[in-house]
C-alpha cells in the first residue's frame, strides 16, 4: 500500500514539474506573457510544498508512532 501511494505522488509531482516546465519554455520564447503566470506558478508551488510538508509530518510522526505502539504491545 505504501509503495502505491509513493508511486501516485511521484507521478503527480512529475506531471506538475512537466506542466511548469512547458509554461516556462513558452514564456521564454515569448509565446505567452509570464508576469501573471510566474506569480501563479510560484504560489502553486508554495501550496504544493506546504501540503507535502504537512503530509510528511503526518506520515513520519503520527502514523509511525502508532505503528511502534502496536509493535511494543505484541511481543
C-alpha positions as CSV (number, residue, x, y, z in Angstrom):
1,X,0.0,0.0,0.0
2,X,2.8,2.4,0.8
3,X,4.6,1.9,-2.5
4,X,1.4,2.6,-4.5
5,X,0.9,5.9,-2.6
6,X,4.5,6.9,-3.2
7,X,4.2,6.0,-6.9
8,X,1.0,8.1,-7.3
9,X,2.5,11.1,-5.6
10,X,5.7,10.7,-7.7
11,X,3.7,10.7,-10.9
12,X,1.7,13.7,-9.7
13,X,4.9,15.6,-8.9
14,X,6.4,14.7,-12.3
15,X,3.3,15.9,-14.0
16,X,3.4,19.3,-12.1
17,X,7.1,19.7,-13.0
18,X,6.4,19.0,-16.7
19,X,3.5,21.5,-16.8
20,X,5.6,24.2,-15.1
21,X,8.5,23.5,-17.5
22,X,6.3,23.8,-20.6
23,X,4.8,27.1,-19.3
24,X,8.3,28.4,-18.6
25,X,9.5,27.5,-22.1
26,X,6.5,29.1,-23.7
27,X,7.3,32.3,-21.7
28,X,11.0,32.2,-22.7
29,X,10.1,32.0,-26.3
30,X,7.6,34.9,-25.9
31,X,4.6,32.8,-26.9
32,X,2.8,33.7,-23.6
33,X,3.2,36.5,-21.1
34,X,5.0,35.3,-18.0
35,X,4.2,38.1,-15.4
36,X,1.0,36.7,-14.1
37,X,1.8,33.1,-14.8
38,X,5.1,33.2,-12.9
39,X,3.3,34.6,-9.8
40,X,0.6,31.9,-10.0
41,X,3.3,29.2,-10.6
42,X,5.3,30.1,-7.5
43,X,2.1,30.4,-5.4
44,X,1.1,26.9,-6.6
45,X,4.5,25.5,-5.8
46,X,4.3,27.0,-2.3
47,X,0.9,25.4,-1.8
48,X,2.2,22.0,-3.0
49,X,5.3,22.3,-0.8
50,X,3.3,23.2,2.3
51,X,0.8,20.4,1.7
52,X,3.7,18.0,1.2
53,X,5.4,19.1,4.4
54,X,2.1,18.5,6.3
55,X,1.7,15.1,4.8
56,X,5.3,14.2,5.5
57,X,4.8,15.3,9.1
58,X,1.7,13.2,9.5
59,X,3.3,10.1,8.0
60,X,6.6,10.4,9.9
61,X,5.3,11.4,13.3
62,X,1.7,10.3,13.8
63,X,1.5,7.1,11.8
64,X,5.0,5.9,12.6
65,X,4.3,6.4,16.4
66,X,1.1,4.4,16.2
67,X,2.9,1.6,14.4
68,X,5.6,1.5,17.1
69,X,2.9,1.3,19.9
70,X,1.3,-1.7,18.2
71,X,4.6,-3.4,17.8
72,X,5.5,-2.9,21.5
73,X,2.2,-4.2,22.7
74,X,2.6,-7.5,20.8
75,X,5.9,-9.2,21.9
